[in-house]
Amino acid sequence: MTTTALPDLVGRPIDELPTPAVLIDVPTVRRNIAQMAQVARDFGVALRPHWKTSKCAEVARMQLEAGAVGLTAATAAEVEALVDAGIGDVFWAYPPVGPHRVGTALRAARRTRLIVGVDSLESARPLAEASAAEGVDVEVRLEVDTGLRRTGVDPDDALPVARRLAALPGLMLEGVFTHEGHVQGLGADPERRMEVGTAAGRLLAEVAERLRADELAPESVSVGSTAGARSAPSAAGVTEARPGTYVYGDENQVAIGTVDPADTASTVLSRVVSTQRGDPVVVDAGIKAMSSDGSLHGDGRIGTVVSDSGGVLATGYEEHGVLRGASPLRVGDLVRIRPNHACGLTNMHDHVLAVDGGIVVDVWPVLGRH
Ligand SMILES: Cc1ncc(COP(=O)(O)O)c(C=O)c1O
């Protein structure tokens, strides 16, 4: 897809589109946004969706219009892109390590409300020094590990770390947060998900209480994931939820039962380019179109066909996808493929095509990919 051809795509039916192309079904996105806004309202928590799933300003604006208090970002490029798009109140949920991240944080904090996630004194100190030197106060949230074992301070160490963070010049301790990503790792077990997600929210709220008893004042107690979106924010004391993937859904969420297939919005439109092997047939969506995110089905697939032929994209070369188990297809036939992971798919493309009723209604640039 070349940039010059893009404006011509608006108004075209999908069978005329160049392939591979990412299609985003706009009514589904709107429904997902409205549903998650309602989930947050029901729990009485603020919603700050993770923007890495769409990286589209258009989606961020829809989420804000539906009541989100701001957005969450992972990379420096996402923070810059949001601020450049005039979208403020950003939580950068990533340690500000390295001079480029410190620079991005300071620039962004001058232009909008920015909160930065830190999980240690070491990760916070360079930002504190730079912000104190420039006279810009930056808000920070302390990350607490509630079970994912990725980043985040151990809950028992949170109080001493928070005390020392709060004492650093140039920073203001705004709250605590966790990413309960281990809930997704539990697979298709709704009861266990509910138990573990709620426990993650409770643990974070307990940490916040310990900080309050010590006269620190964490305002935000923020959880965040799609698999835990209906459990972690239910814990008393949680004030904010940051799910991301929900906005598009994907095959991995379908595999574990956290997203209904009808609520998935992103697919890759692809054409059959060779039937020389019979079954499998070969399509023009390989790993560079789909991303190589793994499948929670456990069978190594890189995508799942949702159009009539059925079948799975069993493996992929760079530009060739190997489609198995489909009903007979001919060269030139179109298939639509659901990605394993919506966020990984987005990050592979410069643009996505917003579709409604099988017609392209807009071309949305994917921002902050680098
Ligand atoms: C810090 C943080 N918050 C929120 C999310 C959103 O989680 P999900 O993509 O499951 O919705 C992620 C996802 O990786 C994350 O890393």
The ligand as an ORCA input file, in Angstrom:
! r2SCAN-3c Opt
* xyz 0 1
  C       1.533     -1.473     31.897
  C       0.397     -1.992     31.081
  N      -0.845     -1.538     31.332
  C      -1.913     -1.971     30.627
  C      -1.764     -2.909     29.612
  C      -2.981     -3.342     28.825
  O      -3.184     -4.719     28.872
  P      -4.022     -5.492     27.740
  O      -3.265     -5.348     26.491
  O      -4.157     -6.867     28.242
  O      -5.336     -4.820     27.635
  C      -0.480     -3.417     29.338
  C      -0.273     -4.418     28.290
  O       0.784     -4.908     28.029
  C       0.631     -2.943     30.094
  O       1.883     -3.392     29.861
*
